[in-house]
Structure formats: structure tokens, C-alpha cells
């Protein structure tokens, strides 16, 4: 029984390796990745340049520069 299970498992794993020839993304996947990255950058830019976040970031930088060692 052990040999049969091992043989079946090996056949499944080896078959999956041989059948999968996908080595990377296709052009449409690159395009979707770029669109997602740009959308994330736009949202991040809008958040960082908003009034409250901008004031808080300026406060953090000011406190860091005024810190005494």
C-alpha cells in the first residue's frame, strides 16, 4: 500500500511539473500590475498631501529637527 501511494503521489507531482510551463507574467498581467501600482500611488499621494496628514508630517519633521541629543 505504501508503494502504491508513493507512486501515485510521485505521478501527480511529476505531472504537475511537466504540465506547467508558465514561467512568468503575460503582457496583460503586467498591464494590470502597473495600473494597480499607479492607482495605489495616486491614493497614497492624495492621503499624504491632504491637510491633516501634511500638518502632522510637518510636525513630526519639526520635532525631529528640534530634538536635542
C-alpha positions as CSV (number, residue, x, y, z in Angstrom):
1,X,0.0,0.0,0.0
2,X,2.8,2.4,0.8
3,X,4.4,1.9,-2.6
4,X,1.1,2.5,-4.4
5,X,0.5,5.7,-2.5
6,X,4.1,6.9,-3.1
7,X,3.9,6.0,-6.8
8,X,0.5,7.9,-7.2
9,X,1.9,10.9,-5.3
10,X,5.0,11.0,-7.5
11,X,2.9,10.7,-10.6
12,X,0.8,13.7,-9.5
13,X,3.8,15.8,-8.6
14,X,5.8,15.0,-11.7
15,X,2.7,15.5,-13.9
16,X,2.2,18.9,-12.4
17,X,5.8,19.9,-13.0
18,X,5.7,18.8,-16.6
19,X,2.3,20.3,-17.4
20,X,3.2,23.7,-16.0
21,X,5.3,25.7,-18.5
22,X,4.2,29.1,-17.1
23,X,7.5,30.9,-16.4
24,X,6.2,34.5,-15.9
25,X,3.5,37.0,-16.3
26,X,2.0,37.8,-19.7
27,X,1.5,41.3,-21.0
28,X,-2.0,41.8,-19.7
29,X,-0.8,40.8,-16.2
30,X,2.0,43.4,-16.4
31,X,-0.6,46.0,-17.5
32,X,-2.9,45.2,-14.6
33,X,0.0,45.3,-12.2
34,X,1.1,48.7,-13.5
35,X,-2.5,50.0,-13.3
36,X,-2.8,48.8,-9.7
37,X,0.6,50.3,-8.7
38,X,-0.3,53.7,-10.3
39,X,-3.7,53.7,-8.5
40,X,-2.1,52.9,-5.2
41,X,0.5,55.7,-5.8
42,X,-2.3,58.2,-6.6
43,X,-4.2,57.3,-3.4
44,X,-1.1,57.5,-1.3
45,X,-0.3,60.9,-2.8
46,X,-3.7,62.2,-2.1
47,X,-3.5,61.0,1.5
48,X,-0.1,62.4,2.1
49,X,-0.9,65.8,0.6
50,X,-4.2,66.1,2.5
51,X,-4.3,68.9,5.1
52,X,-4.4,66.9,8.3
53,X,-1.7,64.4,7.2
54,X,0.5,67.1,5.8
55,X,0.3,69.1,9.0
56,X,1.1,66.0,11.1
57,X,4.1,65.1,8.9
58,X,5.4,68.7,9.1
59,X,5.0,68.5,12.9
60,X,7.0,65.2,13.1
61,X,9.8,66.6,11.0
62,X,9.9,69.8,13.0
63,X,10.1,67.9,16.3
64,X,12.8,65.7,14.9
65,X,14.9,68.7,13.8
66,X,14.4,70.5,17.1
67,X,15.3,67.4,19.2
68,X,18.4,67.8,21.4
69,X,20.8,64.9,21.8
